[in-house]
Amino acid sequence: MEYITNAPEGRDLLNDRKPGWFRRINPEWFFIGDPHQCVLGQVYGSYERGKEVLFGNIDAYKEADRYGFATWNLHEHGYSEETLQAEWMQIITELQLGDSKEQ
């Protein structure tokens, strides 16, 4: 799949900093626009806590945006929240399916 969002950068960061992060994601609850059901919300308990852990500052909006975790600035990137949601779901699904095949 060819990605147009920054979600692959976020995947790579999480793979490096929190291996197995995708096991914490419940795809049925996943919603990129919800601070508790987004990637950082499900992995770290909240979007704000995830930013603090990954970037050392809960005000790290630019860093969160750079890694495809933020939805506040999507219009500047030329894609929608739905696109970011779909790409993260693709990443999560691929990682979870790959993980289940290895077990």
Residue frames as qw, qx, qy, qz and C-alpha x, y, z in Angstrom:
[[0.000, 0.889, 0.458, 0.000, 0.00, 0.00, 0.00],
 [0.373, 0.361, -0.031, 0.854, 1.22, 3.48, -0.81],
 [0.302, -0.684, -0.518, 0.415, 0.70, 5.84, 2.12],
 [0.215, 0.695, 0.158, 0.667, 0.02, 9.57, 1.86],
 [0.474, -0.845, -0.022, -0.245, -0.06, 10.33, 5.60],
 [0.087, 0.671, -0.647, 0.351, 2.66, 10.27, 8.25],
 [0.887, -0.315, 0.125, -0.314, 1.28, 7.11, 9.81],
 [0.914, 0.197, -0.268, 0.234, 4.24, 4.97, 8.64],
 [0.254, 0.562, -0.455, 0.642, 6.61, 7.31, 10.51],
 [0.571, -0.477, 0.311, -0.591, 4.50, 6.84, 13.64],
 [0.989, -0.032, -0.099, -0.105, 4.54, 3.06, 13.15],
 [0.714, 0.385, -0.390, 0.437, 8.33, 3.09, 12.86],
 [0.082, -0.578, 0.433, -0.687, 8.70, 5.26, 15.96],
 [0.776, -0.351, 0.231, -0.471, 6.44, 3.00, 18.00],
 [0.960, 0.142, -0.231, 0.062, 8.14, -0.14, 16.68],
 [0.494, 0.464, -0.456, 0.577, 11.42, 1.30, 17.93],
 [0.132, -0.441, 0.433, -0.775, 10.24, 2.79, 21.23],
 [0.610, -0.104, 0.542, -0.568, 7.49, 0.34, 22.24],
 [0.234, 0.171, -0.891, -0.350, 7.82, -3.01, 20.45],
 [0.122, -0.322, -0.938, 0.029, 4.53, -4.87, 20.23],
 [0.167, 0.173, 0.243, -0.940, 2.52, -1.64, 20.66],
 [0.460, 0.001, -0.501, -0.733, -0.06, -2.85, 18.13],
 [0.375, -0.216, -0.898, 0.079, -1.15, -5.65, 20.48],
 [0.044, -0.333, -0.561, 0.757, -2.68, -2.97, 22.71],
 [0.293, 0.149, -0.223, -0.918, -4.91, -1.62, 19.95],
 [0.407, 0.378, 0.805, -0.208, -8.51, -2.77, 19.84],
 [0.105, 0.090, 0.564, 0.814, -9.52, -2.13, 16.21],
 [0.135, -0.643, -0.729, -0.193, -13.22, -2.07, 17.13],
 [0.285, -0.833, -0.311, 0.359, -12.64, 0.95, 19.39],
 [0.499, -0.164, 0.222, 0.821, -9.95, 2.62, 17.33],
 [0.240, 0.894, 0.344, 0.159, -10.75, 6.19, 16.28],
 [0.585, 0.213, -0.069, 0.779, -7.90, 8.56, 15.42],
 [0.060, -0.616, -0.079, -0.781, -9.90, 11.61, 16.52],
 [0.700, -0.655, -0.172, -0.227, -10.54, 10.38, 20.08],
 [0.048, 0.751, -0.568, 0.332, -7.76, 11.08, 22.63],
 [0.590, -0.359, 0.665, -0.287, -8.45, 7.79, 24.40],
 [0.865, 0.236, 0.434, -0.088, -9.17, 5.53, 21.42],
 [0.494, 0.804, -0.321, -0.079, -6.47, 6.81, 19.02],
 [0.791, 0.286, -0.463, 0.279, -3.10, 5.10, 18.67],
 [0.196, 0.398, -0.558, 0.702, -1.46, 6.95, 21.57],
 [0.594, -0.354, 0.193, -0.696, -4.62, 6.71, 23.66],
 [0.965, -0.090, -0.138, -0.206, -4.80, 2.94, 23.41],
 [0.756, 0.273, -0.436, 0.404, -1.06, 2.41, 23.80],
 [0.315, 0.215, -0.468, 0.797, -0.34, 4.93, 26.58],
 [0.136, -0.511, -0.719, 0.451, -3.77, 5.60, 28.12],
 [0.194, 0.882, 0.287, -0.319, -4.27, 8.99, 26.50],
 [0.586, 0.708, 0.082, 0.385, -3.05, 11.07, 23.60],
 [0.118, -0.926, 0.243, -0.265, -1.47, 13.57, 26.01],
 [0.737, -0.520, 0.430, 0.046, 0.37, 10.86, 27.97],
 [0.866, 0.272, 0.290, 0.303, 1.66, 9.34, 24.74],
 [0.367, 0.851, -0.068, 0.371, 3.06, 12.68, 23.59],
 [0.388, -0.834, 0.352, -0.174, 4.76, 13.12, 26.96],
 [0.854, -0.261, 0.429, 0.135, 6.33, 9.64, 26.89],
 [0.788, 0.408, 0.289, 0.360, 7.44, 9.76, 23.26],
 [0.397, 0.700, 0.062, 0.590, 8.49, 13.39, 22.99],
 [0.470, -0.128, -0.449, 0.749, 9.12, 14.49, 26.59],
 [0.098, 0.155, 0.157, -0.970, 6.43, 17.15, 26.50],
 [0.315, 0.520, 0.777, -0.163, 2.64, 17.04, 26.38],
 [0.274, 0.814, 0.068, -0.508, 2.77, 20.21, 24.27],
 [0.304, -0.330, 0.715, 0.536, 4.66, 18.38, 21.52],
 [0.638, 0.561, 0.342, -0.402, 1.99, 19.04, 18.89],
 [0.423, 0.719, -0.439, -0.334, 4.44, 19.42, 16.00],
 [0.074, -0.364, 0.928, 0.023, 6.14, 16.13, 16.85],
 [0.519, 0.244, 0.758, -0.310, 2.79, 14.33, 17.14],
 [0.587, 0.690, 0.047, -0.422, 1.79, 15.80, 13.79],
 [0.213, 0.660, -0.671, -0.260, 5.09, 14.76, 12.18],
 [0.086, -0.186, 0.978, -0.033, 4.48, 11.13, 13.17],
 [0.405, -0.187, -0.685, -0.576, 0.82, 10.92, 12.13],
 [0.228, -0.324, -0.826, 0.402, -0.68, 10.95, 15.62],
 [0.074, 0.406, 0.302, -0.859, -2.40, 14.36, 15.40],
 [0.276, 0.582, 0.718, 0.263, -5.59, 15.37, 13.62],
 [0.063, -0.811, -0.264, 0.519, -5.49, 19.13, 14.29],
 [0.024, -0.682, 0.358, 0.637, -3.43, 20.07, 11.24],
 [0.631, 0.176, 0.724, 0.216, -4.53, 17.67, 8.52],
 [0.460, 0.841, 0.263, -0.104, -5.78, 20.33, 6.10],
 [0.014, -0.864, 0.423, 0.273, -2.22, 21.61, 5.73],
 [0.402, -0.297, 0.833, 0.237, -1.10, 18.14, 4.68],
 [0.439, 0.262, -0.484, -0.710, -3.88, 17.79, 2.12],
 [0.418, -0.130, -0.885, -0.159, -5.64, 14.75, 3.56],
 [0.572, -0.506, -0.121, -0.634, -8.60, 14.10, 5.83],
 [0.472, -0.403, 0.652, -0.435, -9.11, 12.50, 9.21],
 [0.928, 0.154, 0.186, -0.284, -10.78, 9.61, 7.38],
 [0.709, 0.573, -0.396, 0.108, -7.62, 9.04, 5.34],
 [0.007, 0.570, -0.699, 0.431, -5.42, 9.06, 8.45],
 [0.734, -0.173, 0.469, -0.460, -7.88, 6.71, 10.19],
 [0.932, 0.321, -0.032, -0.167, -7.83, 4.30, 7.23],
 [0.542, 0.605, -0.537, 0.229, -4.05, 4.26, 6.96],
 [0.248, -0.472, 0.703, -0.471, -3.58, 3.62, 10.68],
 [0.857, -0.008, 0.335, -0.391, -6.16, 0.82, 10.48],
 [0.832, 0.476, -0.285, -0.020, -4.23, -0.70, 7.59],
 [0.234, 0.594, -0.671, 0.378, -0.99, -0.58, 9.58],
 [0.509, -0.321, 0.604, -0.522, -2.59, -2.00, 12.73],
 [0.922, 0.168, 0.123, -0.325, -4.34, -4.78, 10.80],
 [0.713, 0.532, -0.447, 0.097, -1.16, -5.79, 8.97],
 [0.056, 0.525, -0.718, 0.454, 0.86, -5.89, 12.19],
 [0.646, -0.188, 0.525, -0.522, -1.79, -7.79, 14.12],
 [0.929, 0.283, -0.039, -0.234, -2.30, -10.31, 11.32],
 [0.550, 0.573, -0.567, 0.218, 1.45, -10.81, 10.96],
 [0.221, -0.461, 0.684, -0.519, 1.74, -11.28, 14.70],
 [0.820, -0.046, 0.356, -0.446, -1.00, -13.91, 14.80],
 [0.864, 0.420, -0.265, -0.080, 0.68, -15.86, 11.97],
 [0.300, 0.577, -0.675, 0.348, 3.94, -16.00, 13.94],
 [0.448, -0.354, 0.621, -0.537, 2.30, -17.55, 16.99]]
